[in-house]
Amino acid sequence: MIRFCLIVILIFFSRQSFGKGVSIEAAAGLTSAQITNPDGSIAYYTGISLQPKGHLPIFDDKTWGVYFNLTGRYLTFENNANYSVQRETGTHLGPGFGLSARFARFSMGADYFYLRARHYLAGTVSGFQEFDYQPLSYFISYNKPINNSMSLIFSYNKTTAVISAEKADIKADAQYEDTTLFLHIKIDTGESLGKFLKGIFF
């Protein structure tokens, strides 16, 4: 059954080879985040995000394209209110998927993530909090080619989510929001999705 599905995918995408084809990228960025607590107070954070991504072409032309994205995210940050006797740090990690569209050197799209968050409190008050949440991230980017197969990309990402009261063990739902400025390194394989999968599985 899996082999049959792969063959169908190969046939469907075999002609989409006019542009850059399947591409792979790695990104690092600076993140500013905030969590609005149930009591209305807001906790502010700053940190670093890492994001690998693969773009699978649905349609790919020299001028424009539409892509299915497979991605992941790792975010590590600290509470801006940290001081010598009280600190909060956190890590968020998980996979995602989405869609993007390209016109010339500009792209925009959205990714949906499944993230596991871990927050650590150390100092006068100590503790640990772990929860899952599903943020939606919108982005717009500019692509600067280095050569025929490699590019630098600058992107602005806006991410929002609801943190479930039940999953986070809090009194009511909390609101999560962050913005990230990413620098990406992108490698274009020049192959359609069909040719790319054929090279892996056949």
C-alpha positions as CSV (number, residue, x, y, z in Angstrom):
1,M,0.0,0.0,0.0
2,I,2.8,2.4,0.9
3,R,4.6,1.6,-2.4
4,F,1.4,2.3,-4.3
5,C,0.9,5.7,-2.7
6,L,4.5,6.6,-3.5
7,I,4.0,5.6,-7.1
8,V,0.8,7.8,-7.3
9,I,2.8,10.8,-5.8
10,L,5.6,10.2,-8.3
11,I,3.2,10.3,-11.3
12,F,1.3,13.3,-10.0
13,F,4.3,15.5,-9.4
14,S,6.6,14.1,-12.1
15,R,6.1,17.1,-14.4
16,Q,6.7,19.8,-11.9
17,S,10.3,20.5,-12.6
18,F,10.4,24.0,-14.1
19,G,11.7,25.9,-11.2
20,K,14.0,25.2,-8.2
21,G,12.2,21.9,-7.2
22,V,12.5,20.4,-3.8
23,S,14.4,22.6,-1.4
24,I,15.9,22.2,2.1
25,E,16.7,25.0,4.5
26,A,17.9,25.7,8.0
27,A,17.1,28.8,9.9
28,A,18.2,30.6,13.1
29,G,16.4,33.6,14.6
30,L,15.8,36.0,17.5
31,T,12.5,35.5,19.2
32,S,10.4,37.8,21.3
33,A,7.5,36.0,23.0
34,Q,4.7,36.8,25.5
35,I,2.2,34.7,27.5
36,T,-0.9,36.4,28.7
37,N,-1.9,34.7,31.9
38,P,-5.5,34.0,33.1
39,D,-5.3,36.9,35.6
40,G,-4.4,39.3,32.8
41,S,-0.7,39.6,33.7
42,I,1.8,39.3,30.8
43,A,5.2,37.5,31.0
44,Y,7.7,38.6,28.4
45,Y,10.5,36.4,27.0
46,T,13.4,36.6,24.6
47,G,15.4,33.8,23.1
48,I,16.6,31.9,20.0
49,S,14.7,29.8,17.5
50,L,16.0,27.1,15.2
51,Q,13.9,25.9,12.4
52,P,14.7,23.2,9.7
53,K,12.3,23.1,6.8
54,G,11.7,21.1,3.5
55,H,9.7,22.6,0.6
56,L,7.9,20.1,-1.5
57,P,6.6,21.6,-4.8
58,I,2.9,21.4,-5.7
59,F,3.6,23.7,-8.6
60,D,7.0,25.2,-9.3
61,D,7.8,27.6,-12.1
62,K,10.7,30.1,-12.6
63,T,8.4,33.0,-11.6
64,W,6.2,31.5,-8.9
65,G,5.4,28.3,-7.0
66,V,3.2,26.7,-4.4
67,Y,4.8,24.3,-1.8
68,F,3.9,21.9,1.0
69,N,6.2,22.5,3.9
70,L,7.6,19.9,6.4
71,T,9.2,21.7,9.3
72,G,10.2,21.7,12.9
73,R,10.9,24.2,15.6
74,Y,13.2,24.5,18.6
75,L,12.8,27.6,20.8
76,T,14.8,28.4,23.9
77,F,14.2,31.6,25.9
78,E,14.4,33.4,29.3
79,N,11.9,35.5,31.1
80,N,12.8,39.2,30.7
81,A,12.0,39.7,34.4
82,N,14.7,37.3,35.5
83,Y,17.0,38.5,38.3
84,S,19.7,37.1,40.6
85,V,17.4,35.2,43.0
86,Q,14.6,34.2,40.6
87,R,14.9,32.8,37.0
88,E,12.5,31.2,34.5
89,T,13.7,29.5,31.4
90,G,11.8,27.5,28.8
91,T,12.2,25.3,25.7
92,H,9.6,24.5,23.1
93,L,10.2,21.7,20.5
94,G,8.2,19.9,17.9
95,P,7.3,19.2,14.3
96,G,5.0,21.1,11.9
97,F,3.6,21.3,8.4
98,G,2.2,24.0,6.2
99,L,1.8,25.7,2.8
100,S,3.8,28.5,1.2
101,A,3.6,30.5,-2.1
102,R,6.5,32.2,-3.9
103,F,6.5,35.0,-6.4
104,A,9.9,36.0,-7.8
105,R,12.1,36.5,-4.6
106,F,9.2,36.9,-2.2
107,S,7.4,34.2,-0.3
108,M,4.6,34.0,2.2
109,G,2.8,31.2,4.0
110,A,1.7,29.5,7.2
111,D,2.9,26.5,9.3
112,Y,1.0,24.6,12.0
113,F,3.1,23.1,14.8
114,Y,2.7,20.5,17.5
115,L,5.0,21.7,20.3
116,R,6.0,20.4,23.7
117,A,6.8,23.2,26.1
118,R,9.0,22.9,29.2
119,H,9.4,25.8,31.7
120,Y,11.7,25.8,34.6
121,L,11.6,28.0,37.7
122,A,14.7,28.3,39.9
123,G,15.3,30.5,42.9
124,T,13.0,31.7,45.7
125,V,10.2,29.9,43.9
126,S,11.2,26.7,42.1
127,G,9.1,24.5,39.9
128,F,8.6,22.8,36.5
129,Q,5.7,23.0,34.0
130,E,5.2,20.9,30.9
131,F,2.4,21.2,28.3
132,D,1.6,20.6,24.7
133,Y,0.1,23.3,22.4
134,Q,-0.5,23.8,18.7
135,P,0.6,27.3,17.4
136,L,-0.1,28.7,14.0
137,S,2.8,30.7,12.5
138,Y,2.5,33.1,9.5
139,F,5.6,34.3,7.7
140,I,6.8,36.5,4.9
141,S,10.3,36.3,3.4
142,Y,12.8,37.6,0.9
143,N,15.1,35.3,-1.0
144,K,18.7,36.5,-2.0
145,P,20.4,33.9,-4.3
146,I,24.1,33.2,-3.7
147,N,24.4,30.9,-6.7
148,N,22.3,28.5,-8.7
149,S,21.5,26.2,-5.8
150,M,22.0,28.2,-2.6
151,S,20.2,31.2,-1.2
152,L,20.0,33.4,1.9
153,I,16.5,34.1,3.1
154,F,15.4,36.8,5.6
155,S,11.9,36.2,7.1
156,Y,9.5,37.7,9.6
157,N,7.4,35.2,11.5
158,K,4.3,35.8,13.7
159,T,3.1,32.9,15.9
160,T,-0.1,32.7,18.0
161,A,-1.7,29.9,20.1
162,V,-4.0,29.2,23.0
163,I,-2.4,27.3,25.9
164,S,-5.1,25.0,27.2
165,A,-5.9,25.3,30.9
166,E,-6.3,21.6,31.2
167,K,-3.0,20.7,29.6
168,A,-1.0,23.4,31.4
169,D,-2.7,22.9,34.7
170,I,-3.8,26.5,35.1
171,K,-7.1,28.1,36.1
172,A,-8.1,29.3,32.5
173,D,-6.7,29.3,29.0
174,A,-3.6,31.5,28.4
175,Q,-2.7,33.3,25.2
176,Y,0.8,32.7,23.6
177,E,2.3,35.0,21.0
178,D,5.8,35.5,19.5
179,T,7.6,37.2,16.7
180,T,10.9,35.9,15.2
181,L,13.3,37.4,12.7
182,F,15.0,34.4,10.9
183,L,18.1,34.1,8.7
184,H,17.8,31.0,6.5
185,I,20.3,29.1,4.4
186,K,18.4,27.3,1.6
187,I,19.6,24.6,-0.8
188,D,17.6,23.9,-4.0
189,T,17.9,20.4,-5.3
190,G,16.6,21.3,-8.8
191,E,14.4,18.2,-8.8
192,S,10.7,17.7,-8.9
193,L,9.1,16.0,-5.9
194,G,8.6,12.9,-8.0
195,K,12.3,12.7,-9.0
196,F,13.4,13.5,-5.4
197,L,11.3,10.7,-3.9
198,K,12.3,8.3,-6.7
199,G,16.0,8.9,-5.8
200,I,15.3,8.1,-2.1
201,F,13.0,5.0,-2.4
202,F,13.8,3.5,-5.8
